[in-house]
Amino acid sequence: MIVNGFPHPAQPNGGIANFRTARALAELTDLKVLFLRSWKPGRRLISLSGSEYGGVPVITLAIPQLPLSSVAGFLINVVLYRSLGWLLLRSVLKDRNLIHSVGALPGIVGSNWARRTGIHHVYQATGSDVNTSFPSVHADGTISGWERHIHGVACVSRVLEIEFRTLYPHVPNVRTAYRGVNVDHFQPIGSTAGPLADRPPVRYLFLGGFPSYPSQPYRSNTKGGETLLAVWKAAEEGLISANASLLIAGPESCHDRINSWRASLLQPQRVYIEGIISPDMISGYMRSADVVLIPSMQEGLPSVAMEASACARPVFGSNVGGIPEVVTHEQTGLLLPAGDVTAWGSALVHHARQPALLRMMGERARKQMETQFDSNRYAPRILDLYRTALDQSIQS
């Protein structure tokens, strides 16, 4: 399984979804994770020591690379991993029956290695790859034809499956496979955490954070953080009247720019700002809130939507990507126009005065997760895709 995001001791929050997938698959098959990292002084090029993270065997490949914020940087990194990685890892790769890659860069690199080794390749589409990366680079001569060495594709949402089929209509065995949520861990009953636990309803929670490279306009508001800042400020008087509060968390949330925004509010004490929250604490933070906000501009299918729903918390999300596959409008949450400050502000003010309605939405959301999105179903579906892919002939 080739990934470019995975937890490690210095960054336990990185690539949590990949870790959960790998751990579930490792219970059913002989799986190793190949973690593509950026090389830096003091970091080994390759670690084949058989280290494990959470019971999953991990090989780390660290290669000097450029920032992924430009098309040219992305393509150069593909070439570096593809060529240097092959020299360092070909003996390991030839010992495998199948490559499972996750995301754009691992997928393109994995296809090259699959061709060289003559083994099968299953690709996992996650959202940003199909929404942003592939439309920008898929016709470039550096990677043209990479999709010919894919024998199966798992998409995290139905809409992503449609978009992938549109981009690559000749790739076989493209199907939707929801990662789902651990409904035993994410549940309504349990401990609470964070500053919202001591606040009265209605409490809003945003976990998307902010990008570390705001100079790239096409990425700067992907998770909708900028939209939320504008919404809260524009609707603040109504939110104060409704006694609403907000917690903002995630990458770069503690940046000076966000703190300056908070200080400019009429009542900054209603807004709490935290950085990255430990994965083990997420459910507690969700139980301390009444609504989880996902104002994204684009998505595959965000895990936070399923986790919040499993905790019986309604999701107010943008009507983009796979969010409508999790959120049923006005039943388990709200679907709102992405980037529409007025619509979002009206929804937050209106529902801040209706905690009973929010509880009913949350109860329906929990039932939906139990019946349709239990993560225990995911690994067997991927294993079935492996079997189907292995029946495909390999192109030279």
MOFEN-V596157 format. One record per residue. N is the residue number from 1. SS is DSSP state (~ for helix, > for strand, _ for the rest). PSI is psi in degrees with one decimal (999 if undefined). Layout:
n ss psi
N SS PSI
N SS PSI
//
This chain:
n ss psi
1 _ 115.3
2 > 125.1
3 > 157.5
4 _ 22.0
5 _ 124.5
6 _ 144.5
7 _ 149.0
8 > 166.2
9 _ -35.2
10 _ -18.4
11 > 75.4
12 _ -13.8
13 _ -10.4
14 _ 135.9
15 _ 39.7
16 ~ -40.4
17 ~ -39.7
18 ~ -39.7
19 ~ -43.9
20 ~ -39.8
21 ~ -47.5
22 ~ -41.8
23 ~ -40.0
24 ~ -41.8
25 ~ -32.9
26 ~ -20.8
27 _ -15.9
28 _ -15.5
29 _ 167.4
30 _ 95.0
31 _ 138.1
32 _ 144.5
33 > 131.0
34 > 110.7
35 > 111.2
36 > 116.4
37 > 164.0
38 > 131.9
39 _ 144.5
40 _ 159.2
41 _ 132.1
42 _ -9.2
43 _ 129.7
44 _ 146.7
45 _ -43.2
46 > 138.2
47 > 109.5
48 _ 27.4
49 _ -1.8
50 _ 25.7
51 _ 159.4
52 > 152.4
53 > 117.0
54 _ 31.5
55 _ 3.3
56 > 124.2
57 > 133.0
58 > 129.0
59 > 130.1
60 > 129.1
61 > 113.9
62 > 119.3
63 > 138.6
64 _ 136.2
65 _ 166.3
66 _ 159.4
67 _ 142.9
68 _ 17.0
69 _ 1.4
70 _ 156.5
71 ~ -43.6
72 ~ -43.1
73 ~ -40.8
74 ~ -47.6
75 ~ -39.2
76 ~ -41.6
77 ~ -37.1
78 ~ -47.9
79 ~ -41.7
80 ~ -49.5
81 ~ -40.1
82 ~ -44.3
83 ~ -53.5
84 ~ -38.0
85 ~ -38.2
86 ~ -42.5
87 ~ -36.6
88 ~ -24.2
89 ~ 1.4
90 ~ -33.7
91 ~ -35.2
92 ~ -43.0
93 ~ -38.1
94 _ -11.2
95 _ -2.3
96 _ 156.6
97 _ -25.4
98 > 143.6
99 > 131.1
100 > 110.7
101 > 151.6
102 > 116.2
103 _ 167.3
104 ~ -56.5
105 ~ -50.1
106 ~ -34.6
107 ~ -45.2
108 ~ -42.4
109 ~ -43.9
110 ~ -35.6
111 ~ -40.2
112 ~ -44.4
113 ~ -35.5
114 ~ -41.7
115 ~ -44.7
116 ~ -36.0
117 ~ -16.7
118 _ 34.1
119 _ 170.7
120 > 160.5
121 > 124.9
122 > 130.5
123 > 141.8
124 > 113.9
125 > 131.6
126 _ -21.3
127 _ -67.6
128 ~ -29.2
129 ~ -52.1
130 ~ -35.3
131 ~ -34.4
132 ~ -54.3
133 ~ -55.7
134 ~ -42.7
135 ~ -26.4
136 ~ -29.7
137 ~ -9.1
138 _ -22.0
139 _ -3.2
140 _ 139.6
141 _ -23.5
142 _ -34.4
143 _ 1.3
144 _ 132.5
145 _ 3.1
146 ~ -31.0
147 ~ -12.6
148 ~ -14.4
149 ~ 36.8
150 _ 132.6
151 _ -0.2
152 > 149.4
153 > 129.3
154 > 120.0
155 > 139.5
156 _ -6.9
157 _ 162.0
158 ~ -41.3
159 ~ -33.7
160 ~ -36.5
161 ~ -44.3
162 ~ -43.7
163 ~ -38.2
164 ~ -43.5
165 ~ -34.4
166 ~ -42.8
167 ~ -41.1
168 _ 75.2
169 _ -17.6
170 _ -1.6
171 _ 130.4
172 _ 161.4
173 _ 47.8
174 > 124.2
175 > 161.6
176 > 133.6
177 _ 101.7
178 _ 130.2
179 _ -34.8
180 _ -169.4
181 > 147.0
182 _ 98.3
183 _ -10.6
184 _ -35.8
185 _ -46.2
186 _ 100.1
187 _ 162.1
188 _ -32.3
189 _ 129.2
190 _ -174.3
191 _ 156.8
192 _ 163.4
193 _ 156.9
194 _ 168.4
195 ~ -22.2
196 ~ -19.9
197 ~ -26.7
198 ~ 5.8
199 _ 151.2
200 _ 158.4
201 _ 151.1
202 _ 138.4
203 > 125.3
204 > 144.0
205 > 129.6
206 > 123.3
207 _ 5.3
208 _ -21.9
209 _ -160.0
210 _ 150.5
211 _ 157.0
212 _ 1.9
213 _ 69.7
214 _ -6.0
215 _ -13.6
216 _ 102.1
217 ~ -34.3
218 ~ -11.0
219 ~ -16.7
220 ~ -24.3
221 _ 26.8
222 _ -45.3
223 _ 1.3
224 _ 12.8
225 ~ -42.2
226 ~ -38.6
227 ~ -45.1
228 ~ -40.7
229 ~ -44.0
230 ~ -39.3
231 ~ -50.6
232 ~ -41.1
233 ~ -41.9
234 ~ -34.1
235 _ 13.4
236 ~ -40.4
237 ~ -43.1
238 ~ -37.1
239 ~ -34.8
240 ~ -44.0
241 ~ -34.2
242 _ 0.2
243 _ 34.1
244 _ 155.1
245 > 166.5
246 > 139.2
247 > 126.4
248 > 127.3
249 _ 171.6
250 _ -178.8
251 _ 137.3
252 _ 12.3
253 _ -26.8
254 _ 11.7
255 _ 150.1
256 ~ -34.7
257 ~ -38.8
258 ~ -38.3
259 ~ -35.5
260 ~ -40.1
261 ~ -46.1
262 ~ -43.0
263 ~ -23.4
264 _ -5.0
265 _ 159.4
266 _ -41.7
267 _ 79.2
268 ~ -19.8
269 ~ -12.3
270 ~ -10.4
271 > 124.8
272 > 142.0
273 > 126.5
274 _ 165.0
275 _ -138.4
276 _ 132.1
277 _ 135.7
278 _ 138.0
279 ~ -33.7
280 ~ -17.6
281 ~ -9.2
282 ~ -44.5
283 ~ -37.2
284 ~ -40.1
285 ~ -38.9
286 ~ -40.2
287 ~ -20.1
288 _ -8.6
289 _ 168.3
290 _ -23.8
291 > 139.2
292 > 131.2
293 > 131.8
294 > 78.4
295 _ 37.8
296 _ 153.9
297 _ -25.9
298 _ 154.0
299 _ 158.9
300 _ -83.5
301 _ 104.9
302 _ 131.2
303 ~ -34.3
304 ~ -29.5
305 ~ -41.9
306 ~ -38.3
307 ~ -43.9
308 ~ -43.6
309 ~ -39.9
310 ~ -28.4
311 _ 10.3
312 _ 38.1
313 _ 125.6
314 > 150.2
315 > 128.0
316 > 110.1
317 > 158.6
318 > 148.7
319 _ 63.5
320 _ 158.0
321 _ -137.9
322 _ 2.4
323 ~ -42.2
324 ~ -13.5
325 ~ -17.1
326 ~ -38.0
327 _ 121.7
328 _ 118.3
329 > 128.2
330 _ 8.4
331 _ -52.8
332 _ 4.8
333 > -158.2
334 > 146.3
335 > 121.9
336 > 154.5
337 _ 130.7
338 _ 130.1
339 _ 0.9
340 _ 95.8
341 ~ -41.6
342 ~ -47.6
343 ~ -42.9
344 ~ -43.4
345 ~ -44.3
346 ~ -41.6
347 ~ -42.5
348 ~ -43.6
349 ~ -46.3
350 ~ -46.1
351 ~ -14.7
352 _ -17.0
353 _ 8.4
354 _ 62.3
355 ~ -32.4
356 ~ -41.5
357 ~ -39.8
358 ~ -38.9
359 ~ -40.3
360 ~ -42.0
361 ~ -43.9
362 ~ -39.0
363 ~ -41.2
364 ~ -38.7
365 ~ -42.1
366 ~ -44.6
367 ~ -37.7
368 ~ -39.3
369 ~ -40.5
370 ~ -38.4
371 ~ -26.8
372 ~ -20.3
373 _ 26.7
374 > 124.8
375 ~ -16.5
376 ~ -18.4
377 ~ -14.0
378 ~ -53.5
379 ~ -44.1
380 ~ -34.8
381 ~ -40.0
382 ~ -39.5
383 ~ -37.8
384 ~ -37.9
385 ~ -38.5
386 ~ -48.4
387 ~ -41.9
388 ~ -42.4
389 ~ -38.6
390 ~ -17.7
391 _ -10.8
392 _ 144.8
393 _ 151.8
394 _ 127.9
395 _ 145.4
396 _ 999
//
